[in-house]
Amino acid sequence: MAGYKEPTFQERTALAEKARAKALTILAAKPPMDDAERARRKAAQDAREAAAAEKSAARKAALEQAKADKQAATEAAAEAAAQPERTEADLKAERDAKYAARKARKK
């Protein structure tokens, strides 16, 4: 049984040259693109770029809105923490007011 014969440098370069020549002949045989097709492809590319830019702008706006919401929530939490705690008397007065309002509605 014959073993594998490693191709020489000359054989590899000749094979690469043949492949290159074949690719060039295939490319040369291809008909050139007409102006209408070129314009259609350009319009499609422009539409894709515009959609991507719009999506990017929407994503940036959403991030800015989320950042603003987080900042507002942080400020609200800080404001709530700054208010004095309600005493037992305040809580009792609030409960009594709710009870009185419920009694008034029932009448």
N, C-alpha and C positions, 0 to 999 in steps of 0.2 A: 504494500500500500504506500502510495507516494505521500509525502508530507506537504505541509503548506509552504509555498514559495513566497517569500517576502518580495513585493515589487520594488524595483530599484527607483532611484530618484528620477531618472530619465523617463521611466514608464509612468510614474505618478504625474510628472509635469505634462507628458503627452496626453494622458487621460484628462487632465484638467483643461488643457488647451482644446481638446475635442468637445468637452462639455460646454466650454465658454463659446466656442464657435456655433454649436447647436443652439444655445440659448439666444445668441445674436441673430441667427437666421429666423428663429421663431418670432423674435421681437420685430425684425424687419418685415416679416410677412403680415404682421398685424396691421389692419387698416388704421389710419390716423383718426383721432377723435374729431367729430364735426363740432362746429361752433354751438349748435343748439344743445348738444349733450354737455359740452363744457359749461355753458351757461346754466343748465339745469343742475349740474353737480355743484357749481359755485353757489347757486341759490340755496340748495339743500344744506351746504356747509354753513352758509350765513345764518340759516334758520336754526341749525343746531347750536351755533355759537351764541345766538341771541337767547335761546332757551336756557343754555347753561348760565349765561350772565344773569338772567332773570331769577333762576333758581338760586344762584349764589347771593344775589341781592336779598331775596326773601329769607335765606338762611341767616344772613348777617342781621337783617331786621329782627328776626325772631330771637337771635342771641342778645341783641341790644335790649329788646323788650323783656326778656328773661332777666337780664342783668338789672334793669330798672325795677322790675317787680321784686327782685331779691333785695335791692337797696331799700325799697319802700317797706318791705316786710321787716327788715332789720331796724329801720327807723321807728316803725310802729311798735316793735317789741321793746326798743329802748325807751320809747315814750311811755309804754304801759308799765315798764319796770320803774320809771321815774315817779309815777303816781303813788300817793301814799296808800297803804293797805287799808281796806275798809274794816271798821271796828264791828264788834258784835252789835252795838246799838244801830249802826247803819244797816247791817244785814237784817236785823229784826224789823226796822222801819220799812225796809223794802218788802219783806214778807207780809207785813201787815197791810201795806198798800195793795199788793196783789190779792190778798184775801178780801179786802174791802171792795176791790173792783169786781171780783168774781161774785160777791154777794149782791152787788148793785146790778149786775147783768141778770141774775136769776130773778129779780123782782119784776 
